[in-house]
Amino acid sequence: MIGPVTRERLDNVVQALKSRDFEALWVLDKTAARQVVLDRIAADDTVGVGGSISIRELGILETLKERGQTVYDHWVPNLSKEEILKTRKLQMQSDIFLSGTNALITDGRLVNIDGIGNRVSSMIFGPERVILVAGINKIVETLDAAFYRIKNVASPTNARRLSIPTPCAKTGKCTDCHSPYRICRAVTILEWRPSLTQILVVIVSEPLGY
């Protein structure tokens, strides 16, 4: 069970998100988060998914594909470069877009970084509805802490996962590199919900993703 302090903290983050016009809630675990997300997806919705470990840890995509749902997932094995690019563009036109977030500040702001831009673009405009899932490990107190987490936790881990030879993949620390392989290229801060996009933030009271 969640202790009183943690429960209060999660309640406060949810209220901060709502004060910025996001829809928000928190759940106990991955199983509950998975059900919340699946309940929000209609049978005829097309679903885009960003490069998100958090979403994939919930096992949502397998269920959607079993339902016969149209899922735009550029991580499907053996896609050509042309197919991957086409899929990324289709994500931006999907009925609903699923992703994690790199950092969630306790005042309700969402901070993300991207190498190509399809993920952060789809969060902001294109899909009518967006669901962002954030493990408790993504919650930080300040904007500086959000950038530190992104540059020294999320990005090095992702670079290693993708076998991208950036300096941070080797050292685990950001050097603000000028590497041609740099994956930190587009930074977005959602201070309020973008006015034409419905965004639900589901906070999970256990760690998810990087």
C-alpha positions in Angstrom: 0.0 0.0 0.0 1.0 3.6 -0.5 2.0 5.5 2.6 0.2 8.8 3.4 3.1 11.0 2.2 3.4 9.4 -1.2 -0.4 9.4 -1.7 -0.5 13.1 -0.8 2.3 13.8 -3.2 0.5 12.0 -6.1 -2.7 13.8 -5.3 -0.9 17.1 -5.4 0.7 16.3 -8.8 -2.7 15.3 -10.2 -4.2 18.6 -9.0 -1.2 20.5 -10.5 -1.8 18.9 -13.9 -5.5 19.6 -13.7 -4.8 23.2 -12.9 -3.0 23.4 -16.3 -6.0 21.9 -18.1 -4.7 18.3 -18.4 -6.9 15.4 -17.5 -4.9 13.4 -14.9 -5.2 10.6 -12.4 -2.9 8.2 -10.6 -3.2 4.4 -10.2 -1.5 1.9 -7.9 0.3 -0.3 -10.5 0.9 -1.3 -14.1 -2.1 -3.5 -14.2 -4.4 -0.7 -13.3 -2.7 1.7 -15.7 -3.0 -0.8 -18.5 -6.8 -1.1 -17.9 -7.2 2.7 -17.8 -5.5 3.1 -21.2 -7.3 0.2 -22.8 -10.7 1.5 -21.6 -10.0 4.9 -23.4 -9.4 3.3 -26.8 -12.5 2.5 -28.9 -12.5 -0.5 -31.3 -12.4 1.7 -34.4 -9.6 4.1 -33.1 -6.3 4.1 -34.9 -3.5 4.2 -32.4 -0.1 5.7 -32.7 2.7 4.9 -30.3 5.9 6.8 -29.7 9.3 5.3 -28.8 8.2 4.6 -25.3 9.4 1.9 -23.0 6.7 2.9 -20.4 3.9 2.0 -22.8 5.5 -1.2 -23.9 6.0 -2.3 -20.3 2.3 -2.2 -19.8 1.7 -4.8 -22.5 -0.9 -2.6 -24.2 0.2 -3.0 -27.8 -0.1 -6.8 -27.8 -3.7 -6.5 -26.6 -4.5 -3.9 -29.2 -3.1 -6.0 -32.0 -5.0 -9.0 -30.8 -8.2 -6.9 -31.0 -7.4 -6.2 -34.6 -6.7 -2.5 -33.9 -4.8 -0.4 -36.3 -1.5 0.4 -34.5 1.2 2.6 -35.9 4.3 1.3 -34.3 7.7 2.1 -35.9 9.4 -0.5 -33.6 7.8 -3.4 -35.5 10.8 -5.6 -36.5 12.1 -5.7 -40.1 10.5 -2.4 -41.3 12.5 -0.6 -44.0 13.6 2.9 -43.5 10.8 4.1 -45.7 8.2 2.1 -43.8 9.5 3.5 -40.5 9.3 7.1 -41.7 5.8 6.5 -43.1 4.7 4.9 -39.7 6.1 7.9 -37.8 4.0 10.3 -40.0 0.9 8.1 -39.5 1.4 8.4 -35.7 0.8 12.1 -36.1 -2.5 11.4 -37.8 -3.8 8.7 -35.5 -7.0 9.0 -33.5 -5.1 8.5 -30.2 -1.4 8.7 -29.4 0.3 6.8 -26.6 3.6 7.7 -25.0 5.5 8.1 -21.8 7.1 11.4 -20.7 10.7 12.0 -19.8 9.9 14.1 -16.8 6.9 15.3 -14.9 7.4 18.3 -12.7 5.3 18.5 -9.5 3.9 21.8 -10.6 2.2 20.0 -13.6 4.6 20.7 -16.4 5.7 17.9 -18.8 9.3 17.9 -20.2 10.4 15.8 -23.1 13.3 15.5 -25.5 13.5 13.9 -28.9 16.0 13.1 -31.6 13.6 13.1 -34.6 10.6 14.9 -33.2 7.7 12.6 -34.1 7.0 11.7 -30.5 7.0 15.3 -29.1 5.1 16.5 -32.2 2.4 14.0 -31.8 2.0 14.9 -28.1 1.2 18.5 -29.1 -0.8 18.5 -32.3 -2.2 16.0 -34.7 -3.9 13.2 -32.8 -7.2 14.3 -31.3 -6.4 12.4 -28.0 -3.1 11.7 -26.3 -2.5 9.4 -23.3 0.8 9.9 -21.5 1.8 7.3 -18.9 4.4 8.3 -16.2 6.0 6.1 -13.6 6.7 7.5 -10.2 10.4 7.7 -11.2 9.6 10.4 -13.7 8.4 12.9 -11.1 10.8 15.7 -10.2 10.5 18.9 -8.3 12.0 21.5 -10.6 12.7 22.3 -14.3 16.4 21.9 -13.6 15.8 18.5 -12.1 13.8 17.6 -15.2 16.7 18.5 -17.5 19.2 16.7 -15.3 17.0 13.5 -15.3 16.6 13.7 -19.1 20.2 14.3 -19.9 21.8 12.0 -17.3 19.3 9.2 -16.9 16.9 8.9 -19.8 19.1 9.8 -22.7 22.2 7.8 -21.8 20.0 4.7 -21.2 18.2 5.1 -24.4 21.4 5.6 -26.4 22.8 2.4 -24.9 19.6 0.6 -25.7 19.7 1.7 -29.3 23.5 1.1 -29.6 24.0 4.7 -30.6 27.7 5.7 -30.0 27.1 9.0 -28.2 29.5 10.1 -25.4 26.7 9.8 -22.8 26.2 6.1 -23.8 29.8 5.5 -22.8 30.0 7.6 -19.7 26.4 7.8 -18.5 26.7 11.6 -18.3 25.7 14.4 -20.6 28.5 16.4 -22.2 26.2 18.5 -24.4 27.9 16.7 -27.3 28.3 17.8 -30.9 28.2 14.1 -32.0 26.5 13.4 -35.3 24.6 10.7 -33.4 23.2 13.1 -30.8 19.7 12.0 -29.7 18.9 15.2 -27.7 17.7 17.6 -30.5 14.2 18.8 -29.7 13.1 19.8 -26.3 9.4 20.5 -25.4 7.9 21.9 -22.2 4.2 21.5 -22.0 3.2 24.3 -19.6 -0.5 23.9 -20.3 -2.5 21.4 -22.4 -2.3 22.4 -26.1 -5.7 23.8 -26.9 -6.7 21.4 -29.7 -5.4 18.2 -28.1 -7.1 16.2 -25.3 -4.3 14.9 -23.0 -4.7 12.4 -20.2 -1.8 11.9 -17.9 -1.8 8.5 -16.1 0.7 8.4 -13.2 1.7 5.0 -12.0 2.9 4.6 -8.4 5.7 2.4 -9.4 8.7 2.9 -11.7 8.2 2.7 -15.5 10.6 3.2 -18.3 13.7 5.3 -18.2 
